[in-house]
Amino acid sequence: MNNMEEKREHPREACSETTFYSTKKGIYEGLIKDIGVKGVFIIADETPVVGEIVTVAVPATGDAEGGKLRGEIVWKRPGGFGVYFKSSLNE
């Protein structure tokens, strides 16, 4: 594992699905690059502010149904951001 410890409690799967996410400012389109039961990494031109609450349209994966989940932006970098979901895809 590349000399780096995995810090995530829940594993993530590679993904390449278009998604829409909304903030107080509007609705935007992005690309989900990896997804787990408690979070997602989205590549997007418009990156919300860390701490901002977003609603993400999540595709169905494995045994989890798709739908909309609210989460918090926990980090960002040029071209993308990470979202932590307060509830999981399995709930």
C-alpha positions in Angstrom: 0.0 0.0 0.0 2.5 2.7 -1.1 4.0 3.3 2.4 0.9 5.2 3.3 -1.7 3.9 5.8 -5.3 3.9 4.7 -7.0 6.4 7.0 -10.6 5.6 5.9 -12.8 3.5 8.1 -14.9 2.5 5.1 -13.2 1.4 1.9 -14.0 3.1 -1.4 -14.4 1.7 -4.9 -13.2 3.3 -8.1 -16.1 4.9 -10.0 -16.6 7.0 -13.2 -20.1 8.2 -13.0 -21.5 11.6 -13.8 -23.3 13.2 -10.9 -25.1 16.4 -10.0 -24.5 18.2 -6.7 -26.2 21.2 -5.2 -25.1 24.0 -2.8 -26.8 27.1 -1.7 -25.5 28.8 -4.9 -26.9 26.3 -7.4 -26.7 22.9 -9.1 -23.5 21.7 -10.7 -22.2 18.7 -12.6 -19.2 16.6 -11.7 -17.7 13.1 -12.1 -17.5 10.7 -9.2 -14.0 9.1 -9.1 -14.4 7.0 -6.0 -17.2 6.2 -3.7 -17.8 4.5 -0.4 -20.7 4.1 2.1 -19.6 7.3 3.9 -18.0 9.5 1.3 -17.2 10.3 -2.3 -14.5 12.1 -4.3 -15.9 14.4 -7.1 -14.0 15.9 -9.9 -15.6 19.3 -10.8 -14.8 22.7 -12.2 -16.8 24.3 -9.4 -15.4 23.3 -6.0 -17.4 24.3 -2.9 -15.8 25.7 0.3 -14.6 23.2 2.9 -17.3 22.9 5.6 -20.1 23.6 3.1 -23.1 21.3 3.0 -23.9 19.7 -0.4 -26.5 17.3 -1.7 -25.1 14.7 -4.1 -27.0 12.5 -6.5 -25.3 9.1 -5.8 -25.5 6.2 -8.4 -26.5 2.7 -7.3 -23.4 0.7 -6.4 -23.2 -3.0 -5.5 -25.9 -3.7 -3.0 -26.6 0.0 -2.2 -29.4 1.9 -3.9 -28.7 5.2 -5.5 -30.3 8.4 -4.4 -29.5 11.8 -2.9 -27.3 12.2 0.1 -26.3 15.3 2.1 -22.8 15.7 3.2 -20.0 18.1 4.2 -17.1 19.1 2.1 -14.1 17.9 4.1 -11.3 18.7 1.7 -10.7 20.2 -1.7 -7.9 20.6 -4.2 -7.8 22.1 -7.7 -10.3 20.2 -9.8 -12.1 18.2 -7.1 -13.3 17.7 -3.5 -14.1 15.1 -1.0 -17.6 14.8 0.7 -18.3 13.0 4.0 -21.8 11.7 4.3 -23.5 12.0 7.7 -25.6 8.9 6.8 -24.4 6.0 4.6 -25.6 4.6 1.4 -26.7 1.4 3.2 -29.1 3.3 5.6 
